[in-house]
Amino acid sequence: MCGINGFISKGQLSKETLATKIGEMNDIIFHRGPDEDGVYTDVQEGFSLALGMRRLSIIDLSTGKQPIFTDDREMLILFNGEIYNYPILRHELAQEGVTFATHSDTEVILKLYERHGEKAFSKLDGMYGFNIYDKKKDRIVIARDFFGEKPLYYTQQGDKFIWGSELKSLRLLMDERPGISDKGLNHFLRSTYIPAPYTIYDNVFKLEANHCLVYDLKTHSFEISPIEEEFNIVDEKHDFATAREKVKDLVRESVESRSISDVPIGTFLSGGVDSSIVSLCLSQMTQERINTFSIGFKKQAYSETDKSRLVAKQINSKHHEFIIGEEDLKNNIHEILLNFDEPFSDTASLPNYLVSKKTSEHVKVALTGDGGDEIFGGYNKYYVGKLNKRYTSITPKFIHNFIMKRVYPLLMDKDDKRGRKFQIRKMLNSVNYEGNYYWDIISLANSENQLKSLIRPELHIEDLYREYKQKLKIDKPNSLTAYRFIDKIISLEGGMLTKVDRTSMMNSLECRAPFLNKKIWEYTNGLPENYLMKGWDKKYILKEAFRDQFPENFLDKSKQGFGSPVGDWLRSGLKKEMESYIETDFLKAQNIFNLNYLQSMVKDHLSGKRDNTFTVWAIYCFQKWYVNTYLN
């Protein structure tokens, strides 16, 4: 695992200047790869370029130094990530007569490209962001993995084209502070994150998952194209028993492939279905006791450590449990939020950072249960979608309006953060009679109408998700398959995987997600939806595949989620800072928000009059980024 950087200039900069600039870009992402760095510079007629990386050594510790070259030194690669099927690909290439100088997965990618071009990237099973300098064709090839586990940003700034694993390194080479992107702003305030291809900055983009960017060094132009089809549905003619065993085999194979490492490895164990299954599988593949790691809160309502202890005892792991409180937040919140480089307000990023920090003291690699909900249909919002479809078919709209006016206020309970009342409120808020239910439900912080009230009218964007609808050819999603497809390109990439990458790499810890495997994704896409969600039983086939491995009913217990009690913290330790972010003079100078609406909504929350946790926390995160990163 590493971080990469690069830039191309139309001018002929000296090699010393190139090395200095790329060195600065490497230094600012030192946390992504503290073991060593790599730099390459080149000056040619019509352009000069510099490529850099920071390396966290996981595989082939002795000979995996980058950049890696082809035998004729006409191609080179710098790579961030892991390719889990590289032994298979290496064997296939060897049969074609290809020889290798190292045992690393990085060299396998380069030799694969040398033989077959970028079309061969579809063979890769892994997480990655890499760039290849192809001198023969005078081009730079940049690619990002199928799910978007590893980040890649890029921008054209005057005569420079810049890219890298984190926004902070790109900003080093920008001559001026970029403007705030209207689309980035709208996405964040709707969803708590910004999905690809957008960022918070104008003219700065994320390369979309499963995409390849080819930059022509002669014309100084670039093209972006998908690596492979990602939404194929091949109808699997399997009865349930056969499909159940196939799922078990695929999951076990994926855990095994993601356990390849030359350094110590462990698992995150929250006690939920996904992390419990991953931990179980890994424990069955090694003779030694595995390390498992979990986190809990001193405030018991937010803690679920009893579930992780139960699994740890069953699989006989070396279990490490960390209990955190408000003081831990105060000590780390500034560093955590600002490391995202743009606004990001998923409350789970805080415990994710702390468990990564503690875990990194014991191992260098951790397997996680991330992606299990998207792959197997595990989110509450999926069956709420079924409820919405049924509810709107039998409930006249005027009755729904009455419920929202008279019943909804009775559900406002500031002590019910993610419980039954919260879930009912969430469902009622997302009821949609026009077929736009799912586009509303992914708006975690503000609905369309709330956002209109929150920001100045000229900044608001109507039909924010239009291009995603066009890409997926899904205008009014009403099926589990449609919901899962939307999540793959929006919330999984923009939210979940951004959170995991930043919070783990801050601590030089590599996280691997066995459920994020193309074979599993493709197989589940072809299964009948009732295999994934039977009635109201989510992730049905996954639980049935491993049910006999756990105590009775364990896999049926609901899990609260890996969040943080930020609503309470905003009323206590963070209150003074939050109040400074809504001062009248500051908001007028900022010229983004509707002053009266914002101040009233925040004050209602801080006083305990209303529970506006998600919206106020999003505002807090945005303003913290604005003051500490954007203005500086």
C-alpha positions as CSV (number, residue, x, y, z in Angstrom):
1,M,0.0,0.0,0.0
2,C,1.3,3.4,-0.9
3,G,0.5,6.8,-2.2
4,I,1.3,8.1,-5.7
5,N,1.8,11.6,-7.2
6,G,2.7,13.0,-10.6
7,F,2.6,16.0,-12.8
8,I,3.3,17.0,-16.4
9,S,4.4,20.4,-17.5
10,K,4.3,21.7,-21.1
11,G,7.4,23.6,-20.2
12,Q,10.9,22.1,-19.9
13,L,11.6,22.3,-16.1
14,S,15.0,21.3,-14.9
15,K,15.4,17.9,-13.3
16,E,16.3,19.6,-10.0
17,T,13.0,21.6,-10.0
18,L,11.0,18.5,-11.0
19,A,12.7,16.5,-8.2
20,T,12.0,19.2,-5.6
21,K,8.4,19.6,-6.5
22,I,7.6,15.8,-6.6
23,G,9.6,15.4,-3.4
24,E,7.3,17.9,-1.7
25,M,4.2,16.1,-3.0
26,N,5.6,12.8,-1.6
27,D,6.5,14.4,1.8
28,I,2.9,15.6,2.4
29,I,1.6,12.0,2.0
30,F,4.3,10.4,4.1
31,H,1.7,8.7,6.2
32,R,0.6,6.6,3.3
33,G,4.0,5.0,2.9
34,P,6.6,5.6,5.6
35,D,8.9,2.7,4.6
36,E,10.5,4.4,1.5
37,D,9.9,6.7,-1.4
38,G,10.4,6.6,-5.1
39,V,11.0,9.4,-7.6
40,Y,11.4,9.6,-11.4
41,T,11.8,12.6,-13.6
42,D,12.1,13.1,-17.3
43,V,12.6,16.1,-19.6
44,Q,11.8,15.8,-23.3
45,E,11.0,18.2,-26.2
46,G,7.5,19.5,-25.5
47,F,7.1,18.4,-21.9
48,S,8.7,17.5,-18.6
49,L,7.3,15.2,-15.9
50,A,7.8,13.9,-12.5
51,L,6.4,10.8,-10.9
52,G,6.6,10.0,-7.2
53,M,5.3,7.6,-4.5
54,R,5.5,6.7,-0.8
55,R,5.6,3.0,0.0
56,L,4.1,0.9,2.8
57,S,5.9,-2.4,2.3
58,I,3.5,-5.4,2.5
59,I,4.6,-7.9,-0.2
60,D,8.2,-8.5,-1.5
61,L,9.7,-6.3,1.1
62,S,13.3,-6.5,-0.3
63,T,12.8,-6.0,-4.1
64,G,9.5,-4.2,-4.5
65,K,11.1,-0.7,-4.6
66,Q,9.4,1.6,-7.1
67,P,9.4,2.7,-9.8
68,I,9.7,-0.6,-11.6
69,F,10.8,-0.7,-15.2
70,T,10.4,-3.1,-18.1
71,D,13.6,-4.8,-19.3
72,D,14.2,-2.2,-22.0
73,R,13.3,0.6,-19.5
74,E,10.8,2.1,-22.0
75,M,8.0,1.7,-19.5
76,L,7.7,2.2,-15.8
77,I,5.1,2.0,-13.1
78,L,4.3,3.6,-9.7
79,F,1.6,1.8,-7.9
80,N,-0.7,2.1,-4.8
81,G,-2.6,-0.9,-3.8
82,E,-2.7,-4.7,-3.8
83,I,-3.4,-7.2,-6.6
84,Y,-4.7,-10.3,-5.0
85,N,-4.6,-12.6,-8.0
86,Y,-1.1,-11.5,-9.1
87,P,0.3,-15.1,-8.5
88,I,-2.2,-16.4,-11.1
89,L,-1.4,-13.6,-13.5
90,R,2.3,-14.0,-13.0
91,H,2.0,-17.7,-13.8
92,E,0.0,-16.9,-17.0
93,L,2.6,-14.4,-18.1
94,A,5.5,-16.8,-17.3
95,Q,3.8,-19.3,-19.6
96,E,3.9,-16.7,-22.4
97,G,7.7,-16.4,-21.8
98,V,7.7,-13.3,-19.6
99,T,10.5,-13.1,-17.1
100,F,10.4,-11.1,-13.8
101,A,13.1,-9.3,-11.8
102,T,11.0,-9.1,-8.5
103,H,8.3,-11.0,-6.7
104,S,5.9,-8.0,-6.5
105,D,2.4,-7.5,-7.8
106,T,3.6,-4.1,-9.2
107,E,5.8,-5.7,-11.8
108,V,3.0,-8.1,-12.8
109,I,0.8,-5.1,-13.7
110,L,3.6,-3.5,-15.8
111,K,4.4,-6.7,-17.7
112,L,0.6,-7.3,-18.2
113,Y,0.3,-3.8,-19.7
114,E,3.5,-4.3,-21.8
115,R,2.0,-7.5,-23.4
116,H,-1.7,-6.5,-23.7
117,G,-2.2,-2.8,-23.1
118,E,-4.7,-1.2,-20.8
119,K,-7.5,-3.7,-21.8
120,A,-5.6,-6.2,-19.6
121,F,-6.5,-4.1,-16.5
122,S,-9.9,-5.9,-16.4
123,K,-8.0,-9.0,-15.3
124,L,-6.9,-7.4,-12.1
125,D,-8.6,-8.5,-8.8
126,G,-7.5,-5.9,-6.3
127,M,-7.5,-2.3,-5.0
128,Y,-5.3,0.1,-6.8
129,G,-4.4,3.5,-8.2
130,F,-1.4,3.5,-10.4
131,N,0.3,5.4,-13.3
132,I,2.4,3.9,-16.1
133,Y,4.8,6.0,-18.2
134,D,4.8,4.5,-21.7
135,K,7.7,6.1,-23.5
136,K,7.0,4.1,-26.7
137,K,3.6,5.7,-27.1
138,D,4.4,9.0,-25.4
139,R,1.7,8.7,-22.8
140,I,0.8,8.4,-19.2
141,V,-1.8,5.8,-18.2
142,I,-3.6,6.2,-14.9
143,A,-6.1,3.7,-13.6
144,R,-8.4,3.2,-10.6
145,D,-9.8,-0.1,-9.2
146,F,-13.2,-1.6,-9.9
147,F,-14.9,-0.5,-6.6
148,G,-12.8,2.7,-6.0
149,E,-11.0,1.4,-2.8
150,K,-7.9,3.5,-3.6
151,P,-8.3,7.2,-4.4
152,L,-7.0,9.1,-7.5
153,Y,-7.4,12.8,-8.1
154,Y,-6.5,14.9,-11.1
155,T,-6.6,18.5,-12.4
156,Q,-5.5,20.6,-15.3
157,Q,-3.9,23.8,-14.0
158,G,-2.6,26.1,-16.7
159,D,0.3,24.3,-18.4
160,K,0.4,21.6,-15.7
161,F,-1.6,18.3,-15.4
162,I,-1.4,17.0,-11.8
163,W,-2.6,13.8,-10.2
164,G,-2.2,12.0,-6.9
165,S,-3.7,9.8,-4.2
166,E,-4.7,12.8,-2.0
167,L,-6.0,16.3,-2.7
168,K,-3.4,17.9,-0.4
169,S,-0.5,17.0,-2.8
170,L,-2.3,18.5,-5.8
171,R,-2.9,21.7,-4.0
172,L,0.8,22.1,-3.4
173,L,1.3,22.7,-7.2
174,M,-1.7,25.0,-7.7
175,D,-0.7,28.6,-8.2
176,E,-4.0,29.9,-6.9
177,R,-6.7,28.7,-4.5
178,P,-9.3,26.9,-6.5
179,G,-13.0,28.0,-6.3
180,I,-15.6,25.9,-4.5
181,S,-17.5,23.6,-6.8
182,D,-21.2,24.1,-6.8
183,K,-21.7,20.4,-7.5
184,G,-19.2,19.4,-4.8
185,L,-21.0,21.6,-2.3
186,N,-24.4,20.3,-3.1
187,H,-23.3,16.7,-3.0
188,F,-21.6,17.1,0.4
189,L,-24.6,18.9,2.0
190,R,-27.0,16.3,0.6
191,S,-25.0,13.2,1.3
192,T,-22.1,13.9,3.8
193,Y,-19.5,13.1,1.2
194,I,-18.7,13.9,-2.4
195,P,-18.9,11.1,-5.0
196,A,-16.6,10.8,-8.1
197,P,-16.0,12.5,-10.4
198,Y,-16.4,15.6,-8.2
199,T,-14.5,17.2,-5.4
200,I,-15.1,20.3,-3.4
201,Y,-12.9,22.3,-5.8
202,D,-13.7,23.6,-9.2
203,N,-11.8,21.9,-12.0
204,V,-10.4,19.2,-9.7
205,F,-11.8,15.7,-10.1
206,K,-11.7,12.2,-8.8
207,L,-11.0,9.5,-11.4
208,E,-14.1,7.3,-11.2
209,A,-13.8,3.7,-10.0
210,N,-13.2,1.2,-12.8
211,H,-11.8,3.9,-15.1
212,C,-8.6,4.6,-17.0
213,L,-7.2,8.0,-17.9
214,V,-4.7,8.1,-20.9
215,Y,-2.7,11.4,-21.2
216,D,-1.1,12.0,-24.6
217,L,2.2,13.7,-24.0
218,K,2.4,15.1,-27.6
219,T,-1.0,16.8,-27.8
220,H,-1.4,17.4,-24.0
221,S,-4.9,16.0,-24.0
222,F,-6.4,13.1,-22.2
223,E,-9.3,10.7,-22.5
224,I,-11.1,8.7,-19.8
225,S,-12.9,5.4,-20.4
226,P,-14.2,2.5,-18.3
227,I,-12.0,-0.5,-17.8
228,E,-14.8,-3.0,-18.0
229,E,-18.6,-3.5,-17.8
230,E,-19.6,-3.3,-14.2
231,F,-23.4,-3.8,-14.3
232,N,-23.7,-7.0,-16.2
233,I,-26.5,-9.3,-14.9
234,V,-26.0,-12.9,-15.9
235,D,-29.0,-14.9,-14.6
236,E,-27.6,-17.7,-12.4
237,K,-29.8,-20.8,-12.8
238,H,-29.0,-22.0,-9.3
239,D,-31.3,-23.4,-6.7
240,F,-30.9,-21.8,-3.3
241,A,-28.9,-24.6,-1.8
242,T,-26.4,-24.5,-4.7
243,A,-26.2,-20.7,-4.6
244,R,-25.6,-20.8,-0.8
245,E,-22.6,-23.1,-1.2
246,K,-21.3,-21.1,-4.0
247,V,-21.5,-17.9,-1.9
248,K,-19.6,-19.6,0.9
249,D,-16.9,-20.8,-1.4
250,L,-16.5,-17.3,-3.0
251,V,-16.3,-15.6,0.3
252,R,-13.7,-18.1,1.7
253,E,-11.6,-17.8,-1.5
254,S,-11.7,-14.0,-1.3
255,V,-10.6,-14.0,2.4
256,E,-7.8,-16.4,1.5
257,S,-6.5,-14.3,-1.4
258,R,-6.7,-11.1,0.7
259,S,-4.6,-12.7,3.5
260,I,-1.5,-12.9,1.4
261,S,1.1,-10.8,3.2
262,D,4.7,-10.7,4.2
263,V,3.8,-8.8,7.4
264,P,1.4,-9.4,10.4
265,I,-2.3,-9.4,9.6
266,G,-5.5,-9.2,11.6
267,T,-9.2,-8.3,11.3
268,F,-11.6,-5.5,12.4
269,L,-14.3,-7.2,14.4
270,S,-17.4,-5.1,15.2
271,G,-19.6,-8.1,16.0
272,G,-21.8,-7.6,12.9
273,V,-22.5,-10.2,10.3
274,D,-19.8,-9.1,7.8
275,S,-16.8,-8.7,10.1
276,S,-17.7,-11.8,12.0
277,I,-17.7,-13.9,8.9
278,V,-14.4,-12.5,7.7
279,S,-12.8,-13.1,11.1
280,L,-14.2,-16.6,11.2
281,C,-12.9,-17.5,7.7
282,L,-9.4,-16.1,8.4
283,S,-9.2,-18.0,11.7
284,Q,-10.0,-21.2,9.9
285,M,-7.1,-20.7,7.4
286,T,-4.3,-20.4,9.9
287,Q,-2.9,-22.6,12.6
288,E,-2.0,-19.6,14.7
289,R,-4.5,-17.5,16.6
290,I,-5.4,-14.4,14.6
291,N,-5.6,-10.8,16.0
292,T,-9.0,-9.2,16.1
293,F,-9.7,-5.6,16.9
294,S,-12.8,-3.8,18.1
295,I,-13.8,-0.4,19.5
296,G,-16.5,0.7,21.9
297,F,-17.8,3.8,23.7
298,K,-17.8,4.6,27.3
299,K,-21.4,5.7,26.8
300,Q,-23.0,2.2,26.7
301,A,-25.8,3.1,24.4
302,Y,-23.3,3.4,21.5
303,S,-21.2,0.3,22.4
304,E,-21.7,-3.2,21.1
305,T,-18.5,-4.8,22.3
306,D,-20.3,-7.8,23.8
307,K,-21.0,-9.1,20.3
308,S,-17.4,-8.8,19.2
309,R,-16.3,-10.5,22.4
310,L,-18.6,-13.4,21.7
311,V,-17.2,-14.0,18.2
312,A,-13.6,-13.5,19.4
313,K,-14.2,-16.2,22.1
314,Q,-15.7,-18.6,19.6
315,I,-12.8,-18.3,17.1
316,N,-10.2,-18.1,19.9
317,S,-8.6,-15.0,18.6
318,K,-6.2,-12.6,20.3
319,H,-8.8,-9.9,20.8
320,H,-7.9,-6.3,21.4
321,E,-10.7,-4.0,22.6
322,F,-10.4,-0.3,22.8
323,I,-12.9,1.9,24.7
324,I,-13.1,5.6,23.7
325,G,-14.8,8.6,25.2
326,E,-15.3,12.3,24.4
327,E,-11.7,13.1,25.4
328,D,-10.5,10.8,22.6
329,L,-12.6,12.8,20.1
330,K,-11.3,16.1,21.4
331,N,-7.7,14.9,21.0
332,N,-8.1,13.6,17.5
333,I,-11.1,15.3,15.7
334,H,-9.1,18.1,14.2
335,E,-6.5,15.8,12.6
336,I,-9.1,13.3,11.5
337,L,-11.5,15.7,9.7
338,L,-8.8,17.8,8.0
339,N,-7.0,14.7,6.6
340,F,-9.9,14.2,4.2
341,D,-8.8,17.4,2.5
342,E,-12.4,18.2,1.7
343,P,-15.6,18.2,3.7
344,F,-16.6,14.7,4.9
345,S,-19.0,14.1,7.8
346,D,-19.6,10.3,8.1
347,T,-19.6,10.0,11.9
348,A,-18.0,6.5,11.6
349,S,-14.8,8.1,10.5
350,L,-13.9,9.0,14.1
351,P,-14.0,5.4,15.6
352,N,-12.6,4.1,12.3
353,Y,-9.5,6.3,12.8
354,L,-9.1,5.3,16.4
355,V,-9.4,1.6,15.8
356,S,-7.0,1.9,12.9
357,K,-4.6,3.7,15.1
358,K,-4.7,1.1,17.8
359,T,-4.6,-1.8,15.3
360,S,-1.5,-0.4,13.6
361,E,0.4,-0.9,16.8
362,H,0.0,-4.6,16.4
363,V,-0.3,-5.4,12.7
364,K,0.3,-3.8,9.3
365,V,-2.8,-5.3,7.5
366,A,-6.4,-5.6,8.6
367,L,-9.2,-7.4,6.9
368,T,-12.6,-5.7,7.2
369,G,-16.3,-6.5,6.5
370,D,-16.7,-3.4,4.3
371,G,-18.9,-3.9,1.2
372,G,-21.0,-6.7,2.6
373,D,-24.1,-4.6,2.8
374,E,-23.7,-3.3,-0.8
375,I,-22.9,-6.8,-2.2
376,F,-25.5,-8.8,-0.3
377,G,-28.3,-6.2,0.3
378,G,-27.8,-5.5,4.0
379,Y,-28.8,-1.9,4.5
380,N,-32.1,-0.9,6.2
381,K,-32.7,1.5,3.4
382,Y,-33.1,-1.5,1.0
383,Y,-36.1,-2.9,2.8
384,V,-37.4,0.6,3.5
385,G,-37.5,0.9,-0.3
386,K,-39.8,-2.1,-0.3
387,L,-41.9,-0.4,2.4
388,N,-42.0,2.8,0.4
389,K,-43.3,1.0,-2.7
390,R,-46.0,-0.7,-0.7
391,Y,-46.8,2.4,1.5
392,T,-47.3,4.7,-1.4
393,S,-49.5,2.2,-3.2
394,I,-52.0,1.9,-0.3
395,T,-51.7,5.3,1.4
396,P,-53.3,8.4,-0.2
397,K,-50.9,11.3,-0.2
398,F,-53.3,13.5,1.9
399,I,-53.1,10.9,4.7
400,H,-49.3,10.8,4.5
401,N,-49.3,14.6,4.8
402,F,-51.5,14.3,7.9
403,I,-49.1,11.8,9.4
404,M,-46.1,14.1,8.8
405,K,-47.9,17.0,10.4
406,R,-49.4,15.3,13.5
407,V,-47.4,12.1,14.1
408,Y,-43.9,13.0,13.0
409,P,-43.3,15.5,15.8
410,L,-44.0,12.8,18.4
411,L,-41.0,10.8,17.0
412,M,-38.5,13.6,17.7
413,D,-36.5,12.1,20.5
414,K,-32.9,13.5,21.0
415,D,-31.9,10.3,22.9
416,D,-32.9,8.0,20.0
417,K,-29.9,8.4,17.7
418,R,-30.2,5.3,15.5
419,G,-33.1,3.4,17.2
420,R,-36.7,2.6,16.2
421,K,-37.9,6.3,16.2
422,F,-34.9,7.4,14.2
423,Q,-35.6,4.6,11.6
424,I,-39.3,5.6,11.4
425,R,-38.4,9.3,10.9
426,K,-35.9,8.3,8.2
427,M,-38.6,6.2,6.4
428,L,-41.2,8.9,6.6
429,N,-38.8,11.6,5.4
430,S,-38.0,9.5,2.4
431,V,-41.5,8.6,1.4
432,N,-41.8,9.7,-2.2
433,Y,-44.9,9.4,-4.5
434,E,-43.0,10.4,-7.6
435,G,-40.6,7.4,-7.8
436,N,-37.6,9.2,-6.5
437,Y,-37.4,7.4,-3.1
438,Y,-33.9,6.1,-3.4
439,W,-32.4,9.4,-4.6
440,D,-33.9,11.0,-1.5
441,I,-32.7,8.2,0.9
442,I,-29.1,8.6,0.0
443,S,-29.3,12.2,1.1
444,L,-28.1,11.6,4.7
445,A,-27.7,15.2,5.8
446,N,-30.3,17.3,3.9
447,S,-33.3,16.6,1.7
448,E,-33.7,18.5,-1.5
449,N,-36.1,20.9,0.1
450,Q,-33.9,21.4,3.2
451,L,-30.9,22.1,0.9
452,K,-32.9,24.8,-0.9
453,S,-33.5,26.5,2.5
454,L,-29.9,26.0,3.6
455,I,-27.8,27.6,0.8
456,R,-28.2,30.6,-1.5
457,P,-30.6,29.9,-4.4
458,E,-27.9,30.5,-7.1
459,L,-25.8,27.8,-5.6
460,H,-28.5,25.1,-5.5
461,I,-28.4,22.5,-8.3
462,E,-31.7,20.9,-9.4
463,D,-31.7,17.1,-10.1
464,L,-28.3,16.7,-8.6
465,Y,-28.1,13.0,-9.5
466,R,-29.0,13.4,-13.2
467,E,-25.7,12.1,-14.7
468,Y,-25.8,9.0,-12.4
469,K,-29.3,8.3,-13.5
470,Q,-28.1,8.5,-17.1
471,K,-25.0,6.3,-16.5
472,L,-27.1,3.6,-14.8
473,K,-30.1,4.1,-17.0
474,I,-32.2,4.2,-13.8
475,D,-34.4,7.2,-13.4
476,K,-36.9,5.9,-10.8
477,P,-35.2,3.0,-9.0
478,N,-37.7,0.5,-7.4
479,S,-35.7,-2.7,-7.0
480,L,-32.9,-4.1,-4.8
481,T,-30.7,-4.4,-7.8
482,A,-31.2,-0.8,-8.7
483,Y,-30.4,0.3,-5.2
484,R,-27.2,-1.7,-5.1
485,F,-26.1,-0.4,-8.4
486,I,-26.6,3.2,-7.3
487,D,-24.7,2.6,-4.1
488,K,-21.7,1.1,-6.0
489,I,-21.0,4.3,-7.9
490,I,-22.1,6.9,-5.3
491,S,-22.1,6.0,-1.6
492,L,-19.7,3.1,-1.6
493,E,-17.0,5.0,-3.5
494,G,-17.7,8.4,-2.2
495,G,-18.5,7.6,1.4
496,M,-17.5,4.2,2.7
497,L,-14.3,3.7,0.9
498,T,-13.1,7.3,1.3
499,K,-13.6,6.9,5.0
500,V,-11.7,3.6,5.3
501,D,-8.8,4.7,3.1
502,R,-8.1,8.0,4.8
503,T,-8.6,6.8,8.4
504,S,-6.4,3.7,7.9
505,M,-3.7,5.3,5.8
506,M,-3.3,8.1,8.4
507,N,-2.0,5.3,10.6
508,S,0.0,3.5,7.8
509,L,-2.4,0.6,8.1
510,E,-3.6,-1.3,5.0
511,C,-7.3,-2.4,5.1
512,R,-8.5,-5.1,2.8
513,A,-12.2,-5.9,2.1
514,P,-12.9,-9.5,1.0
515,F,-16.5,-8.8,0.1
516,L,-15.3,-6.2,-2.5
517,N,-14.5,-8.9,-5.0
518,K,-15.6,-8.7,-8.7
519,K,-16.5,-12.4,-8.7
520,I,-18.8,-12.0,-5.7
521,W,-20.4,-8.8,-7.1
522,E,-21.0,-10.4,-10.5
523,Y,-22.4,-13.6,-9.0
524,T,-24.8,-11.9,-6.6
525,N,-26.1,-9.6,-9.4
526,G,-27.4,-12.7,-11.2
527,L,-29.2,-14.2,-8.2
528,P,-32.9,-13.8,-7.6
529,E,-33.5,-10.8,-5.3
530,N,-35.2,-13.0,-2.7
531,Y,-31.9,-14.8,-2.2
532,L,-30.4,-11.6,-0.9
533,M,-33.5,-10.3,0.9
534,K,-36.1,-12.8,1.9
535,G,-39.1,-10.9,3.2
536,W,-37.5,-8.5,5.6
537,D,-34.4,-10.7,6.3
538,K,-31.4,-8.8,4.8
539,K,-28.3,-10.6,3.5
540,Y,-30.2,-13.8,3.7
541,I,-28.0,-16.0,1.5
542,L,-24.8,-14.8,3.2
543,K,-26.2,-15.6,6.7
544,E,-27.5,-18.9,5.6
545,A,-24.1,-19.8,4.1
546,F,-22.4,-19.4,7.4
547,R,-25.3,-20.0,9.9
548,D,-23.9,-23.3,11.1
549,Q,-20.6,-21.7,12.1
550,F,-22.1,-19.4,14.7
551,P,-24.3,-19.7,17.8
552,E,-28.0,-20.0,17.2
553,N,-29.7,-16.7,16.1
554,F,-26.4,-14.8,16.4
555,L,-26.4,-13.7,12.7
556,D,-30.0,-12.5,13.1
557,K,-29.2,-9.9,15.7
558,S,-29.4,-6.3,14.5
559,K,-26.3,-4.2,14.6
560,Q,-26.5,-0.5,15.5
561,G,-23.7,0.8,13.3
562,F,-20.2,2.1,13.7
563,G,-21.1,5.7,14.4
564,S,-20.2,8.3,17.0
565,P,-22.4,10.3,19.4
566,V,-21.6,13.6,17.7
567,G,-25.0,15.1,18.4
568,D,-24.1,15.1,22.1
569,W,-20.6,16.3,21.5
570,L,-21.9,19.3,19.5
571,R,-23.8,20.3,22.6
572,S,-20.8,20.0,24.9
573,G,-17.2,19.9,24.0
574,L,-17.6,21.2,20.4
575,K,-20.4,23.7,21.2
576,K,-18.2,26.8,21.4
577,E,-16.4,26.0,18.1
578,M,-19.8,25.3,16.4
579,E,-21.1,28.6,17.6
580,S,-18.2,30.4,16.1
581,Y,-19.0,28.9,12.7
582,I,-22.5,30.5,12.6
583,E,-21.5,34.0,13.7
584,T,-23.3,36.6,11.5
585,D,-20.2,38.4,10.2
586,F,-18.5,35.1,9.3
587,L,-21.5,33.8,7.4
588,K,-22.0,37.1,5.5
589,A,-18.3,37.1,4.4
590,Q,-18.6,33.4,3.4
591,N,-21.7,34.1,1.3
592,I,-22.7,30.5,1.0
593,F,-25.6,29.9,3.4
594,N,-28.9,31.4,4.1
595,L,-28.0,33.0,7.4
596,N,-31.3,33.0,9.3
597,Y,-32.2,29.4,8.4
598,L,-28.8,28.1,9.3
599,Q,-28.5,29.9,12.6
600,S,-32.0,28.9,13.7
601,M,-31.4,25.2,12.8
602,V,-28.1,25.0,14.6
603,K,-29.3,26.8,17.7
604,D,-32.3,24.5,18.0
605,H,-29.9,21.6,18.0
606,L,-27.4,23.1,20.5
607,S,-30.2,24.0,22.9
608,G,-31.7,20.5,22.8
609,K,-34.9,21.8,21.3
610,R,-34.5,19.6,18.2
611,D,-32.3,16.8,17.1
612,N,-30.7,18.0,13.9
613,T,-27.5,15.9,14.4
614,F,-26.8,14.9,10.8
615,T,-27.3,18.4,9.4
616,V,-25.5,20.3,12.1
617,W,-22.6,17.8,12.0
618,A,-22.3,18.3,8.3
619,I,-22.2,22.0,8.8
620,Y,-19.6,21.7,11.5
621,C,-17.4,19.5,9.2
622,F,-17.8,21.9,6.3
623,Q,-16.9,25.0,8.3
624,K,-14.0,23.3,9.9
625,W,-12.6,22.4,6.5
626,Y,-13.4,25.9,5.2
627,V,-11.5,27.7,8.0
628,N,-8.6,25.4,8.4
629,T,-8.0,24.0,4.9
630,Y,-9.6,26.2,2.3
631,L,-8.7,29.6,3.7
632,N,-5.2,28.4,4.6
